[in-house]
């Protein structure tokens, strides 16, 4: 009986992570019906609101048993609006104008670090209950996720754009970015919730 526990825990983690990745990617893809992917900083506050809501609402449904959906949505909305306000575009929906790969990587690390910091702090302070013993790790998970995902997605987007000569390559790069962020944050979210 004792040996079944790690298997159940691993299965639960995979199940939650799969759902998290699915709702996050579906949120991003549905946002494309309302938001035009563009080069930064062309996106407006309205687009920041729409984009963040399409991600936060499905995620809040998954977290509803442990985190207030309203708090999750508001704590996700606030940093995206702040990111738009500082002129970095809207993290996850904008593409850097740099076509030089090292510049793109550097810009992705900087923007990812700032965005991940704002998102992580907002969700940690405003949504994640203090009773979660490892909630503070959420800030670092977000920073790391975005710092890794944006340069990778941006690089893929640049190469696909050059190969196909279509901006759609950049959209695929953004989808890869969201996939990576969803995987990293999904695994971590389940672990943080489990520690409750």
GUZA-814905 format. One record per residue (C-alpha): residue number from 0; residue in one letter; x negated, y negated, z. Coordinates in Angstrom, 2 decimals. Layout:
! residues N
<pt pos="NUM" code="A" X="X" Y="Y" Z="Z"/>
...
This chain:
! residues 196
<pt pos="0" code="X" X="0.00" Y="0.00" Z="0.00"/>
<pt pos="1" code="X" X="-2.82" Y="-2.42" Z="0.81"/>
<pt pos="2" code="X" X="-4.27" Y="-2.02" Z="-2.68"/>
<pt pos="3" code="X" X="-1.06" Y="-3.20" Z="-4.34"/>
<pt pos="4" code="X" X="-1.26" Y="-6.66" Z="-2.75"/>
<pt pos="5" code="X" X="-4.11" Y="-8.01" Z="-4.94"/>
<pt pos="6" code="X" X="-2.34" Y="-6.67" Z="-8.02"/>
<pt pos="7" code="X" X="0.92" Y="-8.40" Z="-7.06"/>
<pt pos="8" code="X" X="-0.93" Y="-11.63" Z="-6.29"/>
<pt pos="9" code="X" X="-2.80" Y="-11.52" Z="-9.61"/>
<pt pos="10" code="X" X="0.43" Y="-10.75" Z="-11.46"/>
<pt pos="11" code="X" X="2.19" Y="-13.66" Z="-9.73"/>
<pt pos="12" code="X" X="-0.67" Y="-16.00" Z="-10.65"/>
<pt pos="13" code="X" X="-0.59" Y="-14.91" Z="-14.29"/>
<pt pos="14" code="X" X="3.20" Y="-15.20" Z="-14.39"/>
<pt pos="15" code="X" X="3.22" Y="-18.72" Z="-12.90"/>
<pt pos="16" code="X" X="0.30" Y="-19.85" Z="-15.08"/>
<pt pos="17" code="X" X="2.00" Y="-18.52" Z="-18.21"/>
<pt pos="18" code="X" X="5.21" Y="-20.39" Z="-17.34"/>
<pt pos="19" code="X" X="3.24" Y="-23.56" Z="-16.52"/>
<pt pos="20" code="X" X="1.36" Y="-23.40" Z="-19.83"/>
<pt pos="21" code="X" X="4.58" Y="-22.72" Z="-21.72"/>
<pt pos="22" code="X" X="6.58" Y="-25.62" Z="-20.22"/>
<pt pos="23" code="X" X="3.65" Y="-28.01" Z="-20.52"/>
<pt pos="24" code="X" X="3.05" Y="-27.17" Z="-24.19"/>
<pt pos="25" code="X" X="6.78" Y="-27.27" Z="-24.97"/>
<pt pos="26" code="X" X="6.93" Y="-30.66" Z="-23.25"/>
<pt pos="27" code="X" X="4.06" Y="-31.94" Z="-25.40"/>
<pt pos="28" code="X" X="5.55" Y="-30.53" Z="-28.61"/>
<pt pos="29" code="X" X="8.99" Y="-31.95" Z="-27.85"/>
<pt pos="30" code="X" X="7.39" Y="-35.32" Z="-27.14"/>
<pt pos="31" code="X" X="6.18" Y="-35.33" Z="-30.75"/>
<pt pos="32" code="X" X="9.80" Y="-35.76" Z="-31.80"/>
<pt pos="33" code="X" X="9.84" Y="-39.13" Z="-30.01"/>
<pt pos="34" code="X" X="6.23" Y="-40.30" Z="-29.98"/>
<pt pos="35" code="X" X="4.00" Y="-40.90" Z="-32.94"/>
<pt pos="36" code="X" X="0.46" Y="-39.72" Z="-32.30"/>
<pt pos="37" code="X" X="-1.85" Y="-42.63" Z="-32.91"/>
<pt pos="38" code="X" X="-5.30" Y="-44.00" Z="-32.42"/>
<pt pos="39" code="X" X="-5.77" Y="-45.79" Z="-29.14"/>
<pt pos="40" code="X" X="-4.56" Y="-48.24" Z="-27.85"/>
<pt pos="41" code="X" X="-1.52" Y="-48.35" Z="-30.12"/>
<pt pos="42" code="X" X="0.91" Y="-46.69" Z="-27.72"/>
<pt pos="43" code="X" X="3.41" Y="-48.65" Z="-25.66"/>
<pt pos="44" code="X" X="4.68" Y="-48.35" Z="-22.10"/>
<pt pos="45" code="X" X="7.90" Y="-46.84" Z="-23.45"/>
<pt pos="46" code="X" X="5.92" Y="-44.11" Z="-25.19"/>
<pt pos="47" code="X" X="3.95" Y="-43.54" Z="-21.96"/>
<pt pos="48" code="X" X="7.23" Y="-43.11" Z="-20.10"/>
<pt pos="49" code="X" X="8.67" Y="-40.76" Z="-22.72"/>
<pt pos="50" code="X" X="5.49" Y="-38.69" Z="-22.92"/>
<pt pos="51" code="X" X="5.05" Y="-38.32" Z="-19.18"/>
<pt pos="52" code="X" X="8.71" Y="-37.41" Z="-18.67"/>
<pt pos="53" code="X" X="8.59" Y="-34.68" Z="-21.33"/>
<pt pos="54" code="X" X="5.70" Y="-33.10" Z="-19.40"/>
<pt pos="55" code="X" X="6.77" Y="-33.81" Z="-15.82"/>
<pt pos="56" code="X" X="10.43" Y="-32.75" Z="-15.96"/>
<pt pos="57" code="X" X="9.79" Y="-29.12" Z="-17.05"/>
<pt pos="58" code="X" X="6.85" Y="-28.86" Z="-14.63"/>
<pt pos="59" code="X" X="9.03" Y="-30.17" Z="-11.79"/>
<pt pos="60" code="X" X="11.49" Y="-27.38" Z="-12.47"/>
<pt pos="61" code="X" X="8.76" Y="-24.79" Z="-11.88"/>
<pt pos="62" code="X" X="7.61" Y="-26.55" Z="-8.70"/>
<pt pos="63" code="X" X="11.10" Y="-27.28" Z="-7.33"/>
<pt pos="64" code="X" X="10.92" Y="-24.77" Z="-4.47"/>
<pt pos="65" code="X" X="7.84" Y="-26.37" Z="-2.93"/>
<pt pos="66" code="X" X="7.55" Y="-29.91" Z="-4.35"/>
<pt pos="67" code="X" X="10.35" Y="-32.44" Z="-4.77"/>
<pt pos="68" code="X" X="11.17" Y="-32.71" Z="-8.49"/>
<pt pos="69" code="X" X="11.83" Y="-36.45" Z="-8.17"/>
<pt pos="70" code="X" X="8.48" Y="-37.03" Z="-6.47"/>
<pt pos="71" code="X" X="6.67" Y="-34.91" Z="-9.07"/>
<pt pos="72" code="X" X="8.26" Y="-36.79" Z="-11.96"/>
<pt pos="73" code="X" X="7.54" Y="-40.22" Z="-10.44"/>
<pt pos="74" code="X" X="3.99" Y="-39.29" Z="-9.47"/>
<pt pos="75" code="X" X="3.37" Y="-38.13" Z="-13.04"/>
<pt pos="76" code="X" X="5.05" Y="-41.13" Z="-14.67"/>
<pt pos="77" code="X" X="3.12" Y="-43.75" Z="-12.69"/>
<pt pos="78" code="X" X="-0.44" Y="-42.83" Z="-13.77"/>
<pt pos="79" code="X" X="0.47" Y="-42.49" Z="-17.45"/>
<pt pos="80" code="X" X="1.97" Y="-45.97" Z="-17.41"/>
<pt pos="81" code="X" X="-1.17" Y="-47.22" Z="-15.64"/>
<pt pos="82" code="X" X="-3.37" Y="-45.57" Z="-18.27"/>
<pt pos="83" code="X" X="-1.38" Y="-47.31" Z="-21.00"/>
<pt pos="84" code="X" X="-1.69" Y="-50.60" Z="-19.10"/>
<pt pos="85" code="X" X="-5.50" Y="-50.47" Z="-18.95"/>
<pt pos="86" code="X" X="-5.62" Y="-50.07" Z="-22.72"/>
<pt pos="87" code="X" X="-6.90" Y="-46.51" Z="-22.91"/>
<pt pos="88" code="X" X="-3.92" Y="-45.49" Z="-25.01"/>
<pt pos="89" code="X" X="-1.75" Y="-42.80" Z="-23.49"/>
<pt pos="90" code="X" X="-3.82" Y="-39.86" Z="-22.34"/>
<pt pos="91" code="X" X="-2.84" Y="-36.77" Z="-24.28"/>
<pt pos="92" code="X" X="-1.12" Y="-38.62" Z="-27.13"/>
<pt pos="93" code="X" X="-3.87" Y="-40.87" Z="-28.49"/>
<pt pos="94" code="X" X="-6.91" Y="-40.09" Z="-30.56"/>
<pt pos="95" code="X" X="-10.15" Y="-41.99" Z="-30.33"/>
<pt pos="96" code="X" X="-11.10" Y="-44.03" Z="-33.37"/>
<pt pos="97" code="X" X="-14.71" Y="-42.81" Z="-33.18"/>
<pt pos="98" code="X" X="-15.66" Y="-40.46" Z="-36.00"/>
<pt pos="99" code="X" X="-19.20" Y="-39.93" Z="-34.67"/>
<pt pos="100" code="X" X="-19.07" Y="-36.71" Z="-32.61"/>
<pt pos="101" code="X" X="-21.37" Y="-37.75" Z="-29.72"/>
<pt pos="102" code="X" X="-19.37" Y="-40.96" Z="-29.30"/>
<pt pos="103" code="X" X="-16.14" Y="-38.98" Z="-29.33"/>
<pt pos="104" code="X" X="-17.44" Y="-36.60" Z="-26.69"/>
<pt pos="105" code="X" X="-18.63" Y="-39.47" Z="-24.49"/>
<pt pos="106" code="X" X="-15.31" Y="-41.33" Z="-24.88"/>
<pt pos="107" code="X" X="-13.41" Y="-38.12" Z="-24.08"/>
<pt pos="108" code="X" X="-15.37" Y="-37.60" Z="-20.88"/>
<pt pos="109" code="X" X="-14.84" Y="-41.20" Z="-19.73"/>
<pt pos="110" code="X" X="-11.13" Y="-41.37" Z="-20.62"/>
<pt pos="111" code="X" X="-10.56" Y="-37.85" Z="-19.27"/>
<pt pos="112" code="X" X="-12.28" Y="-38.71" Z="-16.00"/>
<pt pos="113" code="X" X="-10.28" Y="-41.91" Z="-15.50"/>
<pt pos="114" code="X" X="-7.00" Y="-40.32" Z="-16.54"/>
<pt pos="115" code="X" X="-7.57" Y="-37.16" Z="-14.51"/>
<pt pos="116" code="X" X="-8.46" Y="-39.26" Z="-11.46"/>
<pt pos="117" code="X" X="-5.33" Y="-41.40" Z="-11.73"/>
<pt pos="118" code="X" X="-3.03" Y="-38.43" Z="-12.37"/>
<pt pos="119" code="X" X="-4.60" Y="-36.31" Z="-9.62"/>
<pt pos="120" code="X" X="-4.53" Y="-39.04" Z="-6.96"/>
<pt pos="121" code="X" X="-0.97" Y="-40.04" Z="-7.80"/>
<pt pos="122" code="X" X="0.38" Y="-36.48" Z="-7.65"/>
<pt pos="123" code="X" X="-1.64" Y="-35.68" Z="-4.53"/>
<pt pos="124" code="X" X="-0.53" Y="-38.76" Z="-2.60"/>
<pt pos="125" code="X" X="3.05" Y="-39.08" Z="-3.85"/>
<pt pos="126" code="X" X="4.26" Y="-35.54" Z="-4.55"/>
<pt pos="127" code="X" X="2.22" Y="-32.73" Z="-3.01"/>
<pt pos="128" code="X" X="3.29" Y="-32.25" Z="0.61"/>
<pt pos="129" code="X" X="0.57" Y="-32.77" Z="3.25"/>
<pt pos="130" code="X" X="1.32" Y="-29.26" Z="4.54"/>
<pt pos="131" code="X" X="-0.54" Y="-27.82" Z="1.51"/>
<pt pos="132" code="X" X="-3.94" Y="-27.14" Z="3.04"/>
<pt pos="133" code="X" X="-5.90" Y="-27.45" Z="-0.20"/>
<pt pos="134" code="X" X="-3.85" Y="-30.21" Z="-1.83"/>
<pt pos="135" code="X" X="-6.85" Y="-32.55" Z="-2.00"/>
<pt pos="136" code="X" X="-8.40" Y="-30.19" Z="-4.56"/>
<pt pos="137" code="X" X="-5.70" Y="-31.21" Z="-7.03"/>
<pt pos="138" code="X" X="-7.53" Y="-34.48" Z="-7.69"/>
<pt pos="139" code="X" X="-10.71" Y="-32.66" Z="-8.71"/>
<pt pos="140" code="X" X="-8.77" Y="-30.10" Z="-10.75"/>
<pt pos="141" code="X" X="-7.21" Y="-32.89" Z="-12.80"/>
<pt pos="142" code="X" X="-10.47" Y="-34.74" Z="-13.29"/>
<pt pos="143" code="X" X="-12.30" Y="-31.58" Z="-14.36"/>
<pt pos="144" code="X" X="-9.45" Y="-30.37" Z="-16.58"/>
<pt pos="145" code="X" X="-9.23" Y="-33.61" Z="-18.56"/>
<pt pos="146" code="X" X="-13.02" Y="-34.10" Z="-18.72"/>
<pt pos="147" code="X" X="-13.37" Y="-30.65" Z="-20.29"/>
<pt pos="148" code="X" X="-10.19" Y="-30.58" Z="-22.40"/>
<pt pos="149" code="X" X="-10.37" Y="-33.96" Z="-24.13"/>
<pt pos="150" code="X" X="-13.87" Y="-33.53" Z="-25.61"/>
<pt pos="151" code="X" X="-13.05" Y="-29.99" Z="-26.78"/>
<pt pos="152" code="X" X="-9.67" Y="-30.94" Z="-28.24"/>
<pt pos="153" code="X" X="-11.09" Y="-34.10" Z="-29.76"/>
<pt pos="154" code="X" X="-13.94" Y="-32.19" Z="-31.41"/>
<pt pos="155" code="X" X="-11.53" Y="-29.63" Z="-32.86"/>
<pt pos="156" code="X" X="-9.26" Y="-32.46" Z="-34.03"/>
<pt pos="157" code="X" X="-12.15" Y="-34.27" Z="-35.71"/>
<pt pos="158" code="X" X="-13.33" Y="-31.17" Z="-37.58"/>
<pt pos="159" code="X" X="-9.80" Y="-30.21" Z="-38.67"/>
<pt pos="160" code="X" X="-9.16" Y="-33.79" Z="-39.79"/>
<pt pos="161" code="X" X="-12.37" Y="-33.77" Z="-41.85"/>
<pt pos="162" code="X" X="-11.73" Y="-30.31" Z="-43.34"/>
<pt pos="163" code="X" X="-8.07" Y="-30.86" Z="-44.26"/>
<pt pos="164" code="X" X="-8.34" Y="-34.62" Z="-44.74"/>
<pt pos="165" code="X" X="-5.05" Y="-34.87" Z="-42.82"/>
<pt pos="166" code="X" X="-4.36" Y="-36.62" Z="-39.53"/>
<pt pos="167" code="X" X="-2.45" Y="-33.48" Z="-38.54"/>
<pt pos="168" code="X" X="-5.83" Y="-32.01" Z="-37.57"/>
<pt pos="169" code="X" X="-5.98" Y="-34.57" Z="-34.76"/>
<pt pos="170" code="X" X="-2.54" Y="-33.47" Z="-33.55"/>
<pt pos="171" code="X" X="-3.77" Y="-29.88" Z="-33.42"/>
<pt pos="172" code="X" X="-6.75" Y="-31.14" Z="-31.39"/>
<pt pos="173" code="X" X="-4.37" Y="-32.80" Z="-28.93"/>
<pt pos="174" code="X" X="-2.38" Y="-29.56" Z="-28.66"/>
<pt pos="175" code="X" X="-5.63" Y="-27.74" Z="-27.80"/>
<pt pos="176" code="X" X="-6.31" Y="-30.43" Z="-25.18"/>
<pt pos="177" code="X" X="-2.89" Y="-29.86" Z="-23.62"/>
<pt pos="178" code="X" X="-3.35" Y="-26.07" Z="-23.75"/>
<pt pos="179" code="X" X="-6.63" Y="-26.28" Z="-21.84"/>
<pt pos="180" code="X" X="-5.27" Y="-28.75" Z="-19.28"/>
<pt pos="181" code="X" X="-2.20" Y="-26.56" Z="-18.79"/>
<pt pos="182" code="X" X="-4.31" Y="-23.43" Z="-18.22"/>
<pt pos="183" code="X" X="-6.67" Y="-25.10" Z="-15.72"/>
<pt pos="184" code="X" X="-3.93" Y="-26.92" Z="-13.81"/>
<pt pos="185" code="X" X="-1.56" Y="-23.94" Z="-13.93"/>
<pt pos="186" code="X" X="-4.06" Y="-21.62" Z="-12.28"/>
<pt pos="187" code="X" X="-4.90" Y="-24.26" Z="-9.67"/>
<pt pos="188" code="X" X="-1.27" Y="-25.24" Z="-8.99"/>
<pt pos="189" code="X" X="-0.39" Y="-21.64" Z="-8.20"/>
<pt pos="190" code="X" X="-3.36" Y="-21.36" Z="-5.84"/>
<pt pos="191" code="X" X="-2.49" Y="-24.58" Z="-4.03"/>
<pt pos="192" code="X" X="1.15" Y="-23.53" Z="-3.65"/>
<pt pos="193" code="X" X="0.07" Y="-20.09" Z="-2.44"/>
<pt pos="194" code="X" X="-1.93" Y="-21.72" Z="0.38"/>
<pt pos="195" code="X" X="1.24" Y="-23.18" Z="1.87"/>
